[in-house]
């Protein structure tokens, strides 16, 4: 699904961006008084205003079409904390009629992660966000590592043509989508998976269901991650 040459092309520009993003993040890594469900400080910082998902290809949107709160998750299909938070975040999508979730691939943990990401992007391109979101949730909630073959198996279970999905995933358009998404994550300093973007703030790591609920509630109330 993604050979060594393509991996090198996809990630060749990432080290410099990751260093720059990490430096920006380290300037004030705890800008707002956020804590995770265990009470530990949650790394967070103000994001550069010019770095957004606007115009970014391949973002998978789920939830409200006219939201009052939008959360963007940068994830990897082999990230254990992404898997831990998958049901909680899916619950927000299903329960909250005014909540919108954006999903951006940050496939940095293994070649299998990039392969699975390409399958999801192929399904998004072929069938649209509803089926792609179903696949996304299944990939994060299934047992075992995620890679190209396992993602294609799940796509086939959803009724898609395996060969068509694989061919689309190998297309230059999908490879470019994955490259641009991973470049944005690096430039934002999102070296951890998952990382989140909400109200112009970057949050590193999954905070837990209760903390995430408080962040979303604050964003709704005062358009900040923590209300005064």
C-alpha positions as CSV (number, residue, x, y, z in Angstrom):
1,X,0.0,0.0,0.0
2,X,2.9,2.4,0.7
3,X,6.4,1.5,-0.4
4,X,9.6,2.8,1.1
5,X,10.1,5.3,-1.6
6,X,6.7,6.8,-1.1
7,X,7.2,6.9,2.7
8,X,10.4,8.8,2.1
9,X,8.7,11.3,-0.2
10,X,5.8,11.7,2.2
11,X,7.9,12.4,5.3
12,X,11.1,13.9,3.8
13,X,10.2,17.5,4.8
14,X,8.9,16.7,8.3
15,X,12.0,16.9,10.6
16,X,12.6,20.6,10.1
17,X,8.9,21.4,10.5
18,X,8.6,19.2,13.6
19,X,11.6,21.0,15.2
20,X,10.1,24.4,14.4
21,X,6.7,23.4,15.7
22,X,8.1,21.8,18.9
23,X,10.1,24.9,19.6
24,X,6.9,27.1,19.2
25,X,5.0,24.7,21.5
26,X,7.8,24.7,24.1
27,X,7.7,28.5,24.5
28,X,4.6,28.1,26.7
29,X,3.6,24.5,26.9
30,X,1.0,25.1,29.7
31,X,-0.5,28.3,28.6
32,X,-4.0,27.5,29.9
33,X,-4.9,25.8,33.2
34,X,-6.0,22.5,31.7
35,X,-5.8,19.2,33.6
36,X,-6.5,15.7,32.4
37,X,-8.8,13.3,34.2
38,X,-6.1,12.2,36.6
39,X,-5.5,15.9,37.6
40,X,-2.2,16.2,35.8
41,X,-1.4,19.4,33.9
42,X,-2.3,19.0,30.2
43,X,0.2,20.4,27.7
44,X,-1.4,23.1,25.6
45,X,-0.5,26.3,23.8
46,X,-1.9,29.0,21.5
47,X,-1.6,28.0,17.8
48,X,-0.3,30.3,15.0
49,X,-3.5,31.9,13.5
50,X,-2.3,31.1,10.0
51,X,-2.1,27.4,10.6
52,X,-5.6,26.0,10.2
53,X,-7.4,23.1,8.5
54,X,-8.9,25.6,6.0
55,X,-8.2,24.3,2.5
56,X,-6.6,21.1,3.9
57,X,-7.6,18.2,1.7
58,X,-9.0,15.0,3.1
59,X,-10.2,16.2,6.4
60,X,-13.0,13.8,7.6
61,X,-15.8,15.8,9.2
62,X,-18.4,14.2,11.4
63,X,-21.3,15.7,13.4
64,X,-23.2,18.9,13.0
65,X,-23.1,20.8,9.7
66,X,-23.8,24.1,11.7
67,X,-21.9,23.6,14.9
68,X,-21.2,25.9,17.8
69,X,-18.1,23.9,18.8
70,X,-15.6,22.3,16.5
71,X,-12.8,20.0,17.7
72,X,-10.1,18.8,15.3
73,X,-8.2,15.6,16.3
74,X,-4.8,14.7,14.8
75,X,-4.5,10.9,15.2
76,X,-2.6,7.8,14.3
77,X,-4.5,4.4,13.8
78,X,-1.8,2.6,15.9
79,X,-1.9,5.1,18.8
80,X,-3.1,3.5,22.0
81,X,-4.4,6.8,23.4
82,X,-6.3,7.5,20.2
83,X,-7.9,4.1,20.6
84,X,-8.7,4.9,24.3
85,X,-10.4,8.1,23.4
86,X,-12.2,6.8,20.3
87,X,-15.5,5.8,22.0
88,X,-15.6,8.9,24.1
89,X,-15.2,11.2,21.1
90,X,-17.6,9.2,19.0
91,X,-20.1,9.6,21.9
92,X,-19.8,13.4,21.6
93,X,-20.5,13.2,17.9
94,X,-23.6,11.1,18.6
95,X,-25.0,12.9,21.6
96,X,-24.3,16.5,20.9
97,X,-26.3,17.9,18.0
98,X,-24.2,21.1,17.9
99,X,-20.8,19.5,18.0
100,X,-18.5,18.9,15.0
101,X,-15.4,16.7,14.8
102,X,-12.7,17.0,12.2
103,X,-10.2,14.2,11.8
104,X,-6.7,14.7,10.4
105,X,-4.2,11.9,9.9
106,X,-0.9,12.2,11.7
107,X,0.4,8.8,10.7
108,X,3.8,8.9,12.3
109,X,4.0,5.7,14.4
110,X,4.5,3.0,11.7
111,X,4.2,2.3,8.0
112,X,1.0,0.4,8.9
113,X,-0.4,3.6,10.2
114,X,0.2,5.3,6.8
115,X,-1.3,2.3,5.0
116,X,-4.5,2.4,7.1
117,X,-4.7,6.2,6.7
118,X,-4.6,5.8,2.9
119,X,-7.5,3.3,3.1
120,X,-9.6,5.7,5.1
121,X,-8.8,8.6,2.7
122,X,-9.7,6.3,-0.3
123,X,-13.1,5.5,1.2
124,X,-13.6,9.2,1.9
125,X,-12.8,10.0,-1.7
126,X,-15.0,7.2,-3.1
127,X,-18.0,7.1,-0.8
128,X,-18.0,10.3,1.3
129,X,-17.7,11.1,5.0
130,X,-20.5,8.9,6.5
131,X,-18.9,5.6,5.4
132,X,-15.4,6.9,6.0
133,X,-16.3,7.8,9.6
134,X,-17.7,4.3,10.1
135,X,-14.4,2.8,8.9
136,X,-12.5,5.3,11.1
137,X,-14.3,4.2,14.3
138,X,-13.9,0.5,13.4
139,X,-10.2,1.0,12.8
140,X,-9.7,2.6,16.2
141,X,-11.9,0.1,18.1
142,X,-10.7,-3.2,16.6
143,X,-8.1,-5.4,18.3
144,X,-4.6,-5.6,16.9
145,X,-2.4,-3.3,14.9
146,X,-3.8,-1.3,12.0
147,X,-2.3,-1.7,8.5
148,X,-3.3,-1.8,4.9
149,X,-4.6,-5.4,4.8
150,X,-6.6,-5.0,8.0
151,X,-8.1,-1.7,6.9
152,X,-9.0,-3.2,3.5
153,X,-10.7,-6.1,5.4
154,X,-12.9,-3.6,7.3
155,X,-13.7,-1.7,4.2
156,X,-14.8,-4.9,2.5
157,X,-17.0,-5.7,5.5
158,X,-18.7,-2.3,4.9
159,X,-19.5,-3.4,1.4
160,X,-16.8,-1.7,-0.6
161,X,-14.8,-3.1,-3.5
162,X,-11.4,-4.1,-2.0
163,X,-9.5,-3.7,-5.2
164,X,-11.1,-0.3,-6.0
165,X,-10.3,1.0,-2.5
166,X,-6.7,-0.3,-2.7
167,X,-6.1,1.3,-6.1
168,X,-7.6,4.6,-4.9
169,X,-5.4,4.5,-1.8
170,X,-2.3,4.1,-4.0
171,X,-3.3,7.1,-6.2
172,X,-1.1,10.3,-6.1
173,X,-4.1,12.3,-4.9
174,X,-4.5,10.3,-1.7
175,X,-0.7,10.2,-1.2
176,X,-0.7,14.0,-1.4
177,X,-3.6,14.3,1.0
178,X,-1.7,12.2,3.6
179,X,1.5,14.2,3.1
180,X,-0.2,17.6,3.5
181,X,-2.1,16.4,6.7
182,X,1.1,15.1,8.3
183,X,3.0,18.3,7.3
184,X,0.4,20.4,9.1
185,X,0.5,18.3,12.2
186,X,4.3,18.7,12.3
187,X,4.2,22.5,11.7
188,X,1.7,22.8,14.6
189,X,4.1,20.9,16.9
190,X,1.8,17.9,17.2
191,X,4.5,15.3,17.9
192,X,2.1,13.5,20.3
193,X,-0.9,11.5,19.1
194,X,-3.6,12.3,19.6
195,X,-3.4,16.1,19.6
196,X,-6.3,18.4,19.3
197,X,-7.1,21.8,17.9
198,X,-10.0,23.8,19.5
199,X,-10.6,27.6,19.7
200,X,-7.1,28.3,18.4
201,X,-5.4,26.2,21.0
202,X,-3.4,23.0,20.6
203,X,-3.7,20.3,23.2
204,X,-1.2,17.4,23.3
205,X,-2.5,14.0,24.4
206,X,-5.9,12.6,25.2
207,X,-7.2,14.4,28.4
208,X,-9.9,11.9,29.2
209,X,-13.7,12.0,28.8
210,X,-14.4,14.4,31.7
211,X,-11.7,16.8,30.8
212,X,-12.6,16.8,27.2
213,X,-16.2,17.4,28.2
214,X,-15.2,20.5,30.2
215,X,-13.1,21.8,27.3
216,X,-16.0,21.5,24.9
217,X,-18.4,23.1,27.4
218,X,-16.0,26.0,27.9
219,X,-15.6,26.5,24.2
220,X,-19.4,26.6,23.9
221,X,-19.8,29.0,26.8
222,X,-17.0,31.6,26.2
223,X,-15.2,30.5,23.0
224,X,-12.1,29.6,25.1
225,X,-10.7,26.3,26.4
226,X,-11.0,27.6,30.0
227,X,-13.6,30.3,30.8
228,X,-12.5,33.2,33.1
